[in-house]
Each structure stands twice: as structure tokens, then as C-alpha cells.
Amino acid sequence: MHRFLSALVLLLGLATAPLCLPTSESTSPPPRGQQPTDPNTPPQGLNAAEWADIRGQVAAHRYAAVPTPGGHQAANPGQQWCTQFDGRGFLVEPQGADWRWGLELRGYGVGGALPALTDPVRTDAAGSRIAYDWDERLQEWFVNDQRGLEHGFTLRTRPGGEGDALDLAFAVRGGLRPDVAADGQAVRFLDAQGASVLTYGGLKVTDADGAVIAAGFTAEPDGLRLRVTDAGARYPLTIDPLAQQAYLKASNTQAFDHFGWSVAVAGDTVVVGAKYESSNATGVNGNQADNSAVYAGAAYVFVRSGTTWTQQAYLKASNAEASDDFGWSVAVAGDTVVVGAPFESSGVTGVDGNQADNSAAGAGAAYVFVRSGTTWAQQAYLKASNTEANDTFGWAVAVSGDTVVVGAGRESSNATGVDGDQFNNSAAYSGAAYVFVRSGTTWGQQAYLKASNTEWQDAFGESLAISGDTVVVGAFGEDSNAAAVNGNQADNTAASAGAAYVFVRSGTVWTQQAYLKASNTQANDAFGVSVAASGDTVVVGA
């Protein structure tokens, strides 16, 4: 039974470096061409339960609040920051940044001036949770975990007073200035130069019946105020500035399934991949309970109706087998979902070939599912036009309308450009991407994409994105020292600096339009490890 009646939840996601407690987490990627070691695999001599318990204790300690003179502090290696708690509020301190930020509750109440708060009557700290009891009605609490810092308020009863609104007033710590959006639903925090360094928004308030309650932020000369128009609302209320609507879990949750390894969203549909799910089911909504196909993988479709999310489908490959890693990548557009299985092993090529021929270990596959009403069915089984073992076709997938792009980051031909020679394997792990299009319900391959400067171990195709007639492909292992756009591709003096390539379609013909490099290219930056595209804008991660 939940003790808390009302909560204000702030989930912060800043990425800087830890201040107060060190972390031993490694950030070094595994060698290229090698599948990452699963941290959930128990070391020799330990069973799964023992290893999970050890890892849980280590994680709890890493995020725990520890006493300091005048309060507590908590490191957050996941978000790479430190938070100080002094019994009145909190202050986030990111290393390497020239700003700090925090909030302090000054008062709360209904109608007129808000009574000033004295010190909390009680402070509790246990593990990663800290709580301030301000009085018999209000508790402020914090939870420090991998998601960031969760900051909440528990209001046990409505404060006395005449009025139709509940107010909470905050002082802003750290010198940043609040800039409230016109609709009051979001607040940017600006530095002395007027640059936005922190934003939170998506304010949402619901009452005990799930009704949405009007609320908004306003800036004050010395702080920030949150007003909730709660007249007629039935307590408890939930106040959530980040509009967290759902906590999604698999319908067959089990240890080590890696649910959430990949995610995609379009409108009111979310798809979540679980690459290590182990049932031997095939198709849609099969038997989830038979775990005889270890690491076969699965994907789950969730849909929203109003503010309620429910699972609509449980997707499996039509040829589910152990270690295929179906769900390694997922994509969704409208009523079409694409799921990659980069370690699937059939040796066929093209669309809807023989799925039972396991003669090409790790060749990879992608699967297209479509929705009619609320019913999902597999529409196509996609394979490369030059299927070979260890190509990992399906490592990345993307979909836009009737076009699907599939990446194979370990494909090895030395071709360059579009539709070159697929069968000269003299450039190991150079990578490729494949474009498929749908006509009616029939899929066919439209293009075979390679980098304009193909070389071994470039990993072209381990990230990709599509928007309309534009495809972007990342190659985080590319080695040139060029900078910006369309520079010299031939100077390989910056190993693994990385690159991204933009392709455009005219009619049915694809051509490379741009060769993108970082403005500050350096070795090992892995520019292109992630890419995204929308209209005429491309974003590349390094």
C-alpha cells in the first residue's frame, strides 16, 4: 500500500562528471568486431542469484547518501554529478561546468501569503533516499539512482485556507535564473550570459480519479512558484513536471532479459526490445513461458489511450532460435514496426527466403510487422542481398513510411557508394546499409549503401536513421582526420575518429550527398556512434 498521497517528481538527466564519490565503472568500449561482455554473466564460482546480489549491493552503495558536516551528499555516477543536501534543500554540482543548481522549499499553502517554513522537524537518510518532514502534513523526499535525482513531495492532507489553488514556493540555488515558458508548463534555467543550461517541463497534475488538474509555474523576483488549481479535485494529487506517464515492464519479466536495450516511439505507440529474452515462441503473442531458446530475444508493443499505457503485442521472430538477439534494434513508424536480430544465422538472401537454413552464423536478419486495428502480424523477413556469416545485418534498423533501412556494421565488401560490388570481401567489418521499400504488401531491396571511402573496421551501418528521402549512416571506426563537411577522406591519421554519411533519394535512385566529420576531429572520438535525422536536420553523436 502506498503511504504517499501526492508527489512532485523531478527526474534530472544532466551528463557531467562525479564530484564527491569515485566510480569504478569502465567506459572503454570492447574491441571492435567483438560482442560486448554481458555484465550480468556471473564470474566463475558464482551462480546468477549470488552475482545479482553482489551487483545490487555495489550499485546501492555507489548511489547511497552519506553523512557530511551539515547534511548529506550523494554521488551519481550514472548521471555523473554530485548532490549536496543541507536539510533545507539540495544543490547539484556537475564537475567541469561553471554553474550549480538547486531548489529550496520556502513555503506552501492555499490562498494569500505562504507561511514561511522553519527547519524540518525530522531528516531521514537510508540508502539512496533522503526525506525531510517539514510538518505533520508535508514530507519532501529525494531518491538518487541511475535515472538521476528524483525529487518529490508528499502532501498528506490539503492545507487550510480559502482559495482554489495550492501553491509551493521555491528559492533557486546556484545562481541560475528561471525563465518560465508562456504556458507555464516548462522552466529553463539560464546562466549569467543568458544561455539555457537546464530545462524541465511537461508539467502534469492528476487527482485520485485520474482527472488532469490545471497547474503552472511562474517566476518570482527571488525564486519560482508552482500553482495547482485543485478546487474540486479529489486527493491524492500527483504533480509531475516531467510527465512520466508509465513504468513499462515486459509481460514476462525475467532476470537478464535486457528489456529496454532498444526503444522506439511514434505517436501513441512504443516498442521496446529485450535482446536476451529466452522464450522459444514465434510470431505474435505466443507462449512467453518456455525459456528454452536462450537469448532468442523479443520485442514488446505498448499503446496509449488517454493517459493509460497497455501492452498490445509480444513480438517474436518467425524463426526464433537461441542467441539470435531479436530486439537488438527496433524502429516504428505508424503501423509498421521493424525489429533487428543481428546474430540470426540463416544463409538466404533477399525477402522471405528460407528461414531454416542456419548456414551463416551471425549473418543477421530484420523482421517487419504491421498493425491492422489492434492486431499485429509479421509482413516480411528481410535479409541482405549478399548474406554472409558474421555480417550482423540488423544491428541497426530505421523506418519511415514505406522505406526501411537496415545496417550491417560487420559486412566486409570493399565497394564504395551505391550498389557497388557486394562480393569482394577484402575490407573486413567495413559495414554496409540496405534500403528496402514496400509496394502494397510486398517488400524489395532498393539500394545497397557503402561509404565513399570504404575501409576495414569502419563499422559503417552500426548506426543509421531515416527521414523521408534522407538516410544518415554512421561509421564510428572511420579514420580520416578531415573536419566538417566533405573534407579529405583519404588521410587516415585519426584512427576511429568516426564519420557520418548522408544519402538522398530522387525517384528510386540514391546518391551520397554529404560526408560529415566533427568540427574538432580527433582519434578515438567515435563520431557517428549514434545518428538521428528529421527533415533537413541531422544530429551525430561522438
VENBEL-V198525 format. One record per pair of residues at least 6 apart in sequence whose ideal C-beta (glycine too) atoms are under 8 Angstrom apart, sorted by the first residue. I is the first residue (numbers start at 1). J is the second residue. Records with the same first field share a line. If there is no record, write none. Layout:
BEGIN
I: J / J
END
This chain:
BEGIN
3: 154
4: 139 / 152 / 154 / 236
5: 154 / 155 / 156 / 157 / 235 / 236 / 237
6: 153 / 154 / 155 / 235 / 236 / 237 / 238 / 239
7: 152 / 153 / 154 / 238 / 239 / 240
8: 151 / 152 / 153 / 168 / 226 / 239 / 240 / 241
9: 150 / 151 / 152 / 239 / 240 / 241 / 242 / 244
10: 149 / 150 / 151 / 152 / 200 / 241 / 242
11: 147 / 148 / 149 / 150 / 242 / 244
12: 79 / 92 / 148 / 149 / 151 / 198 / 200
13: 79 / 147 / 148
14: 79 / 80 / 81 / 92 / 94 / 148 / 198
15: 79 / 80
16: 79 / 80 / 81 / 94 / 95 / 96 / 97
17: 80 / 81 / 94 / 95 / 96
18: 75 / 76 / 77 / 80 / 81 / 82 / 95
19: 75 / 81 / 82 / 93 / 94 / 95
20: 73 / 74 / 75 / 82
21: 62 / 66 / 73 / 74 / 75 / 77 / 82
22: 75
23: 62 / 75 / 77
25: 77
29: 36 / 526
30: 36 / 37
32: 429 / 457 / 459 / 477
33: 410 / 428 / 429 / 457
38: 256 / 276
39: 55
40: 48 / 51 / 52 / 55 / 255 / 256
41: 51
42: 48 / 50 / 51
43: 51
46: 54
48: 255 / 256
52: 255
59: 146
60: 127 / 128
62: 75 / 77
63: 74 / 75 / 76 / 77 / 78 / 128 / 144 / 145 / 146
64: 74 / 127 / 128 / 144
65: 72 / 73 / 74 / 85 / 125 / 127 / 128 / 129 / 130 / 142 / 144
66: 72 / 73 / 74
67: 125
68: 84
70: 86 / 87
71: 84 / 85 / 86 / 87
72: 84 / 85 / 125 / 130
73: 82 / 83 / 84 / 85
74: 82 / 83 / 85 / 128 / 130 / 144
75: 81 / 82
76: 82 / 83 / 144 / 148 / 149
78: 145 / 146 / 147 / 148
79: 146 / 148 / 149
80: 94 / 95
81: 92 / 93 / 94 / 95
82: 92 / 93 / 94 / 95
83: 90 / 91 / 92 / 93 / 102 / 142 / 144 / 149
84: 90 / 91 / 93 / 102
85: 130 / 142
87: 119 / 120 / 123 / 132
88: 104 / 105 / 119 / 120
89: 102 / 103 / 104 / 105 / 171 / 173
90: 102 / 103 / 104 / 142 / 149 / 151 / 173
91: 100 / 101 / 102 / 173 / 174
92: 100 / 101 / 102 / 149 / 174
93: 100
94: 100
97: 197
98: 191
99: 174 / 175 / 176 / 191 / 197
100: 173 / 174 / 175 / 176
101: 172 / 173 / 174 / 176 / 189 / 197 / 198
102: 172 / 173 / 174
103: 151 / 170 / 171 / 172 / 173 / 224
104: 170 / 171 / 173
105: 117 / 134 / 140 / 153 / 168 / 169 / 170
106: 114 / 116 / 117 / 169 / 170 / 171 / 223
107: 114 / 115 / 116 / 117 / 168 / 169
108: 114 / 117 / 138 / 159 / 166 / 167 / 168 / 169
109: 115 / 159 / 161 / 166 / 167
110: 158 / 159 / 160 / 161 / 162 / 163 / 165 / 166 / 167
111: 161 / 162 / 163 / 165
112: 161 / 163
114: 167 / 169
117: 134
120: 132 / 133 / 134 / 140
121: 133 / 134 / 135
122: 131 / 132 / 133
123: 130 / 131 / 132 / 133
124: 130 / 131 / 133
125: 131
128: 143 / 144 / 145
129: 141 / 142 / 143 / 144
130: 141 / 142 / 144
131: 139 / 140 / 141 / 142
132: 139 / 140 / 141
133: 139
134: 140
136: 156
137: 155 / 156 / 157 / 159
138: 153 / 154 / 155 / 156
139: 153 / 154 / 156
140: 151 / 152 / 153 / 154
141: 151 / 152 / 153 / 154
142: 149 / 150 / 151 / 152
143: 149 / 150 / 152
144: 150
153: 168 / 239
155: 166 / 235 / 236 / 237
157: 235
158: 166 / 230 / 235
159: 166
164: 229 / 230 / 231
165: 227 / 228 / 229 / 230 / 231
166: 227 / 228 / 230 / 237
167: 225 / 226 / 227 / 228
168: 225 / 226
169: 220 / 223 / 224 / 225
170: 223 / 224 / 225 / 226
171: 222 / 223
172: 178 / 189 / 223 / 224
175: 191 / 192
176: 189 / 190 / 191 / 197 / 198
177: 189 / 190 / 191
178: 187 / 188 / 189 / 190 / 217 / 219 / 223 / 224
179: 187 / 188 / 189 / 190 / 196 / 219
180: 186 / 187 / 217 / 218 / 219 / 224
181: 187 / 188 / 201
183: 216
184: 203 / 215 / 216 / 217 / 218
185: 201 / 202 / 203 / 216 / 217
186: 199 / 200 / 201 / 202 / 203 / 217
187: 199 / 200 / 201 / 217 / 219 / 224
188: 196 / 198 / 199
189: 196 / 197 / 198 / 199
190: 196 / 197
191: 197
200: 241 / 242
201: 241 / 242
202: 240 / 241 / 242 / 243
203: 215 / 216 / 217 / 239 / 240 / 241 / 243
204: 212 / 215 / 239 / 240 / 241 / 243 / 245
205: 212 / 213 / 214 / 215 / 228 / 237 / 238 / 239 / 240
206: 212 / 213 / 237 / 238 / 307
207: 213 / 230 / 233 / 234 / 235 / 236 / 237 / 238
208: 234 / 235 / 236 / 237
209: 234
210: 307
211: 233
212: 307
213: 228 / 229 / 230 / 233 / 237
214: 228 / 229
215: 226 / 227 / 228 / 229 / 239
216: 226 / 227
217: 224 / 225 / 226 / 227
218: 224 / 225 / 227
219: 225
226: 239
228: 237 / 239
230: 237
245: 304 / 307 / 309
246: 302 / 304 / 309
248: 270 / 272 / 300 / 302 / 309
249: 259
250: 257 / 259 / 272 / 274 / 277 / 298 / 300
251: 288 / 300 / 311 / 314
252: 277 / 279 / 288 / 289 / 314
253: 259
254: 277 / 278 / 291
256: 276
257: 274 / 276 / 277 / 278 / 298
258: 274 / 275 / 276 / 277
259: 272 / 273 / 274 / 277 / 300
260: 272 / 273 / 274
261: 273 / 274 / 275 / 276 / 327 / 328
262: 272 / 273 / 275 / 327 / 328 / 329 / 330
263: 270 / 271 / 272 / 273 / 330
264: 270 / 271 / 330 / 331 / 332 / 337
265: 271 / 332
266: 332 / 333 / 334
267: 334
268: 303 / 304 / 305
269: 301 / 302 / 303 / 304 / 312 / 332
270: 301 / 302 / 303 / 304 / 309 / 332
271: 299 / 300 / 301 / 302 / 330 / 331 / 332 / 337 / 339
272: 299 / 300 / 302 / 330
273: 297 / 298 / 299 / 326 / 327 / 328 / 329 / 330 / 339
274: 297 / 298 / 299 / 300 / 327
275: 295 / 297 / 325 / 326 / 327 / 328
276: 294 / 295 / 297 / 325
277: 295 / 296 / 297 / 298 / 327
278: 291 / 292 / 293 / 294 / 295 / 296 / 322
279: 286 / 287 / 288 / 289 / 290 / 291 / 292 / 293 / 296 / 298 / 316 / 320
280: 287 / 290 / 291 / 292 / 293 / 296 / 320
281: 287 / 288 / 290 / 298 / 314 / 316 / 320
282: 316 / 317 / 318 / 319 / 320
283: 316 / 318 / 377 / 378
284: 313 / 314 / 315 / 316 / 369 / 376 / 377 / 378
285: 313 / 314 / 376
286: 314 / 316
288: 298 / 314
293: 320 / 321 / 322
294: 322 / 323
295: 322 / 323 / 324 / 325
296: 316 / 317 / 320 / 321 / 322 / 323 / 324 / 326
297: 316 / 317 / 320 / 324 / 325 / 326 / 327 / 328 / 341
298: 314 / 315 / 316 / 326 / 327
299: 315 / 316 / 326 / 327 / 330 / 337 / 339
300: 311 / 313 / 314 / 315
301: 311 / 312 / 313 / 314 / 315 / 337 / 376
302: 309 / 310 / 311 / 312
303: 309 / 310 / 312 / 374
312: 374 / 376
313: 369 / 371 / 376
315: 337 / 339 / 367 / 369 / 376
316: 326
317: 324 / 326 / 339 / 341 / 344 / 365 / 367
318: 355 / 367 / 378 / 381
319: 344 / 346 / 355 / 356 / 381
320: 326
321: 344 / 345 / 358
323: 343
324: 341 / 343 / 344 / 345 / 365
325: 341 / 342 / 343 / 344
326: 339 / 340 / 341 / 344 / 367
327: 339 / 340 / 341
328: 340 / 341 / 342 / 343 / 394 / 395
329: 339 / 340 / 342 / 394 / 395 / 396 / 397
330: 337 / 338 / 339 / 340 / 397
331: 337 / 338 / 397 / 398 / 399 / 404
332: 338 / 399
333: 399 / 400 / 401
334: 401
335: 370 / 371 / 372
336: 368 / 369 / 370 / 371 / 379 / 399
337: 368 / 369 / 370 / 371 / 376 / 399
338: 366 / 367 / 368 / 369 / 397 / 398 / 399 / 404 / 406
339: 366 / 367 / 369 / 397
340: 364 / 365 / 366 / 393 / 394 / 395 / 396 / 397 / 406
341: 364 / 365 / 366 / 367 / 394
342: 362 / 364 / 392 / 393 / 394 / 395 / 408
343: 361 / 362 / 364 / 392
344: 363 / 364 / 365 / 394
345: 358 / 359 / 360 / 361 / 362 / 363 / 389
346: 353 / 354 / 355 / 356 / 357 / 358 / 359 / 360 / 363 / 365 / 383 / 387
347: 357 / 358 / 359 / 360 / 363 / 387 / 389
348: 354 / 355 / 357 / 383 / 387
349: 383 / 384 / 385 / 386 / 387
350: 383 / 385 / 445
351: 380 / 381 / 382 / 383 / 436 / 443 / 444 / 445
352: 380 / 381 / 443
353: 381 / 383
355: 365 / 381
360: 387 / 388 / 389
361: 389 / 390
362: 389 / 390 / 391 / 392 / 410
363: 383 / 384 / 387 / 388 / 389 / 390 / 391 / 392 / 393
364: 384 / 391 / 392 / 393 / 394 / 395 / 408
365: 381 / 382 / 383 / 393 / 394
366: 382 / 393 / 394 / 397 / 404 / 406
367: 378 / 380 / 381 / 382
368: 378 / 379 / 380 / 381 / 382 / 404 / 438 / 443
369: 376 / 377 / 378 / 379
370: 376 / 377 / 379 / 441
379: 441 / 443
380: 436 / 438 / 443
382: 404 / 406 / 434 / 436 / 443
383: 393
384: 391 / 393 / 406 / 408 / 411 / 432 / 434
385: 422 / 434 / 445 / 448
386: 411 / 413 / 422 / 423 / 448
387: 393
388: 411 / 412 / 425
390: 410
391: 408 / 410 / 411 / 412 / 432
392: 408 / 409 / 410 / 411
393: 406 / 407 / 408 / 411 / 434
394: 406 / 407 / 408
395: 407 / 408 / 409 / 410 / 461 / 462
396: 406 / 407 / 409 / 461 / 462 / 463 / 464
397: 404 / 405 / 406 / 407 / 464
398: 404 / 405 / 464 / 465 / 466 / 471
399: 405 / 466
400: 466 / 467 / 468
401: 468
402: 437 / 438 / 439
403: 435 / 436 / 437 / 438 / 446 / 466
404: 435 / 436 / 437 / 438 / 443
405: 433 / 434 / 435 / 436 / 464 / 466 / 471
406: 433 / 434 / 436
407: 431 / 432 / 433 / 434 / 460 / 461 / 462 / 463 / 464 / 473
408: 431 / 432 / 433 / 434 / 461
409: 429 / 431 / 459 / 460 / 461 / 462
410: 428 / 429 / 431 / 459
411: 429 / 430 / 431 / 432 / 461
412: 425 / 426 / 427 / 428 / 429 / 430 / 456
413: 420 / 421 / 422 / 423 / 424 / 425 / 426 / 427 / 430 / 432 / 450 / 454
414: 421 / 424 / 425 / 426 / 427 / 430 / 454
415: 421 / 422 / 424 / 432 / 448 / 450 / 454
416: 450 / 451 / 452 / 453 / 454
417: 450 / 452 / 512
418: 447 / 448 / 449 / 450 / 503 / 510 / 511 / 512
419: 447 / 448
420: 448 / 450
422: 432 / 448
427: 454 / 455 / 456
428: 456 / 457
429: 456 / 457 / 458 / 459 / 477
430: 450 / 451 / 454 / 455 / 456 / 457 / 458 / 460
431: 450 / 451 / 458 / 459 / 460 / 461 / 462 / 475
432: 448 / 449 / 450 / 460 / 461
433: 448 / 449 / 460 / 461 / 464 / 471 / 473
434: 445 / 447 / 448 / 449
435: 445 / 446 / 447 / 448 / 449 / 471 / 510
436: 443 / 444 / 445 / 446
437: 443 / 444 / 446 / 508
446: 508 / 510
447: 503 / 510
449: 461 / 471 / 473 / 501 / 503 / 510
450: 460
451: 458 / 460 / 473 / 475 / 478 / 499 / 501
452: 489 / 501 / 512 / 515
453: 478 / 480 / 489 / 490 / 515
454: 460
455: 478 / 479 / 492
457: 477
458: 475 / 477 / 478 / 479 / 499
459: 475 / 476 / 477
460: 473 / 474 / 475 / 478 / 501
461: 473 / 474 / 475
462: 474 / 475 / 476 / 529
463: 473 / 474 / 476 / 528 / 529 / 530 / 531
464: 471 / 472 / 473 / 474 / 531
465: 471 / 472 / 531 / 532 / 533 / 538
466: 472 / 533
467: 533 / 534 / 535
468: 535
469: 504 / 505 / 506
470: 502 / 503 / 504 / 505 / 533 / 536 / 538
471: 502 / 503 / 504 / 505 / 510 / 533
472: 500 / 501 / 502 / 503 / 531 / 532 / 533 / 538 / 540
473: 500 / 501 / 503 / 531
474: 498 / 499 / 500 / 527 / 528 / 529 / 530 / 531 / 540
475: 498 / 499 / 500 / 501 / 528
476: 496 / 498 / 526 / 527 / 528 / 529
477: 496 / 498 / 526
478: 496 / 497 / 498 / 499 / 528
479: 492 / 493 / 494 / 495 / 496 / 497
480: 487 / 488 / 489 / 490 / 491 / 492 / 493 / 494 / 497 / 499 / 517 / 521
481: 488 / 491 / 492 / 493 / 494 / 497 / 521
482: 488 / 489 / 491 / 499 / 515 / 517 / 521
483: 517 / 518 / 519 / 520 / 521
484: 516 / 517 / 519
485: 514 / 515 / 516 / 517
486: 514 / 515
487: 515 / 517
489: 499 / 515
494: 521 / 522 / 523
495: 523 / 524
496: 523 / 524 / 525 / 526
497: 517 / 518 / 521 / 522 / 523 / 524 / 525 / 526 / 527
498: 517 / 518 / 525 / 526 / 527 / 528 / 529 / 542
499: 515 / 516 / 517 / 527 / 528
500: 516 / 527 / 528 / 531 / 538 / 540
501: 512 / 514 / 515 / 516
502: 512 / 513 / 514 / 515 / 516 / 538
503: 510 / 511 / 512 / 513
504: 510 / 511 / 513
516: 538 / 540
517: 527
518: 525 / 527 / 540 / 542
521: 527
525: 542
526: 542
527: 540 / 541 / 542
528: 540 / 541 / 542
529: 541 / 542
530: 540 / 541
531: 538 / 539 / 540 / 541
532: 538 / 539
533: 539
END
